[in-house]
Amino acid sequence: MIDALAQALAELDAQGLKRRRRTLETPSRAHMLIEGRPVVAFCNNDYLGLAGHPELVNAARQATVEAGVGAGSAHLVAGHHKLHEQLERELADFVGMPDALLFSTGYMANIGAITALVGRGDAVFGDRLNHASLVDACLLSRAELTRYPHGDLDFLEAKLKASSAKTKLVVTDAVFSMDGDIAPLPELLALCERHDAWLLIDDAHGFGVLGEQGRGVLWHFPSLLTPHASRLIYMATLGKAAGVFGAFVAGHATLIEWLVNKARTYVYTTATPPLLAAAVSASLRLIAAEDWRRERLHALIAQLKAGMAGLPWTLMPSDTPIQPLIVGDNAAALRLAEGLRARGLMTPAIRPPTVPAGTARLRLSLSASHEPADIERLLAALQELA
Ligand SMILES: *Cc1c(COP(=O)(O)O)cnc(C)c1O
């Protein structure tokens, strides 16, 4: 059995698809130390530069003194700490939804919410470029899964119309994690209204970045807020722009109460350390108060786009901090990433099966913790490698 695995790994390696981890020796930030070498990272999802912020560190430290480290048990047993309770209220208010529920991770939030809402005899519809956690959740639900071509609402509408399932659920990334584009959510919601379907929006990459005060994609498209809240299931993660860890689902109070009872990844797992909830609360205050972080991010995105002219690779059309540089071939993407790495720039090559075959890319992600000089350095290195 081990020989079979070793052979399969060798095949992955031959296709340029084998992955390995590099060990980080500093907090996650734009300038960090990896395996003894200083690098400028264009690979973090810490879009606002909050992951190592002293106010978050202090909030976590203070909460550790007051609440200890481990939560001790699941939320429904005795692990639901007042710091969790308080954060759920703050998150619901921040995104403009009636109620919210914390999950350990975004992966678990998607699995828990989707499997609690649809099952055998129901139908679930997902964009072909949805995040793996949404795809896995749909498969695990045992509902009939239709994957529609990226953004193809006509295709989706035909399938919704043809379905006689009792419960229908449409699931989509808000900002597509490997492309950086934003889903046409008002149109998707209108479709869901016409065909009486739930709409689950995974805002892992929009929360903190999009909308007034970084309140997320619902505020980027204000028409999504009430009175539609009752068919919307809003999910966002807390380990990306929020700089901490975890995730939450927000929606109607009845929906949230259902998830408390039925989401298996909520019921059957230990609550996250309360200190993380305290750190997220501190992060929320900075996200709301510090518009300069989003302004700076947009200036850096504009600088990168302007500097790409004349290079042989193109950026995908994206106005979010996810700026994918399409290379195409797996080995070529790896070589380009290696070349940048040799110049102290960390840019992960994203290859199939994470993205479709033939679209291997460098997924450049920008952060408010980058300096304009970091972007200049990246552009100069790309020029050299071209
Ligand atoms: C990162 C991500 C997740 C998973 O969130 P974790 O908290 O890292 O488990 C879910 N959905 C999308 C779109 C993501 O990018």
The ligand as a MOL file (V3000), in Angstrom:
LIG
                    3D

  0  0  0     0  0            999 V3000
M  V30 BEGIN CTAB
M  V30 COUNTS 15 15 0 0 0
M  V30 BEGIN ATOM
M  V30 1 C -10.5760 29.8980 2.8330 0
M  V30 2 C -11.9350 29.6070 2.3480 0
M  V30 3 C -12.7980 28.7680 3.0590 0
M  V30 4 C -12.3370 27.9800 4.2490 0
M  V30 5 O -12.1790 28.7770 5.3680 0
M  V30 6 P -11.2150 28.2590 6.5300 0
M  V30 7 O -11.6280 29.0660 7.6950 0
M  V30 8 O -9.8220 28.5090 6.0680 0
M  V30 9 O -11.5220 26.8050 6.6970 0
M  V30 10 C -14.0960 28.6460 2.6210 0
M  V30 11 N -14.5130 29.2770 1.5020 0
M  V30 12 C -13.6970 30.0500 0.7710 0
M  V30 13 C -14.2260 30.7200 -0.4550 0
M  V30 14 C -12.3760 30.2320 1.1660 0
M  V30 15 O -11.5580 30.9700 0.4300 0
M  V30 END ATOM
M  V30 BEGIN BOND
M  V30 1 1 1 2
M  V30 2 1 2 3
M  V30 3 2 2 14
M  V30 4 1 3 4
M  V30 5 2 3 10
M  V30 6 1 4 5
M  V30 7 1 5 6
M  V30 8 2 6 7
M  V30 9 1 6 8
M  V30 10 1 6 9
M  V30 11 1 10 11
M  V30 12 2 11 12
M  V30 13 1 12 13
M  V30 14 1 12 14
M  V30 15 1 14 15
M  V30 END BOND
M  V30 END CTAB
M  END
